[in-house]
Structures are given as structure tokens and as C-alpha cells.
Amino acid sequence: MFAPVPFVYSTPVRFADVDHAGIVYYPRFFHLFHLAFEELWRARLGPKAYVELIDRDRIGFPAVRAECEFSAPLRFGETASIALSVARIGSKSITFRYRIHRAEDSTLVADGRVVCAVVDLAKFIAVPAPTRVREMLADLVESE
């Protein structure tokens, strides 16, 4: 089940995103996922929130697993609409789900998941997600 109201970020597909065939080169989808991830922090906690979490609080979210199913092409000049939800909040990890649609016709082009460990960057060990992170993500958690 998908979260009732995911966080959505839209961006144009740029020339650097496409391969010689004129479609988004598959690793670039993971870049689009991360853009939505960064914009979530900016939109919900302010423009410096993610940097402060990393630099001041020393909490990071390195990817430990990433997967994506591609279902349609996305081309230069089109707009990628990236819906971010949370598939699971574990004790020391968070699974983010990203569904990218072609904005022009709402076609689903990619459905991905990225499991991020919650890490104390000073010690580089997994730790529980801070309360403010859990609270920020609470309305994005998918129901079963």
C-alpha cells in the first residue's frame, strides 16, 4: 500500500540525465531518488536541516540496499515527478520508496526502494533514528 499523501518533488529531465538512446540512463534514477530525499528535508525542516544533521548532530543515512524496477522510458525535456514515501522504519534503518512518474501523462516509469542505515558518523555505527527524524517521516509511512 502506498502512503496516502507522499512527498512529491518534480524536476525536468536534463541532457546530462539521458544516454545516447535519448532516455534516462538507469543510474540517474537513483540520483533523482536522492534529489527527492534532500528536498524532503528542505521542505519540512528548512534549507540547512540535512546539513546540520550531518555536520552538527553527526547522523547520516548511507544506502545499504538499493533496487528499482523500470516500467517506461523517461526522456530529455520531460518532467520527472518523484513521490517519496517510507516503506518501513526499523530500529536502525529506514526504507524509502520512490515512485517516479512522467508528469506529462502520469505514467509510472520507475519504482524503487533504498534502505538507509541510520549511522552515528563519528563512530560509523548504526543507531536508532532520532525522534525528530521519526516525527518528520511519520505521515509518509506506508500502511500495510
Secondary structure, DSSP 8 states (H G I E B T S, - for coil): ---SS-EEEEEE--GGGB-TTSBB-HHHHHHHHHHHHHHHHHHHH-TTHHHHHHHTS-EE--EEEEEEEE-S--BTTSEEEEEEEEEEE-SSEEEEEEEEEETTTTEEEEEEEEEEE-EETTTTEE----HHHHHHHGGGB---
